């Protein structure tokens, strides 16, 4: 079993900052791509940004220059630092991690796992 636990969401005023974190636990052998997605009211879930195991990152245009993804592979944790937040950033934020997990037979199996989501509300 693998569990992803997100934290750090909340209510913030426009121009403020938040830092989200997402920690994975379980029989994890290795971590591949880690990313963040968000789903605003009446919108589809969309990519915010992601970090590959090779160290590269890419962001949606709406996040460039304001959001930063970082990761701690020793803790199976990915972070999203959000600065200069705007009302249009209001959404439920989900992390996704590509994890190689040890199966009952001992074989490592790659799968994508999602966090439970954390609400970010930007409002004055």
Secondary structure, 3 states (H helix, E strand, C coil): CEEEEEECCEEECCCCCEEEEEEEEECEEEEEEEEEEEECCCCCCEEEEEECCCCCEEECCCCCCCEEEEEEHHHCEEEEEECCCCHHHCEEEEEEEEEEEECCCCCEEEEEEECCCEEEEECC
